[in-house]
């Protein structure tokens, strides 16, 4: 018959050392910043309209060319590229 003492508080488990317990305040601040970053809504990217893109490309392409046929070719090429893009 084995008698055991109820007041005996032996510990058979040793808690492993964890790097998480080194600087708890620093880790709490980091965790709070990370949670704020993750939970905030992202800023929407500005919408780029086709007309704005056309205007920008036309200004770059024909600003020092005064020939209307060149302008027509540039417009046709722009819409052709857009058609292939879609």
Long-range contacts (C-beta under 8 A, 24 or more apart in sequence): 50-82, 54-78
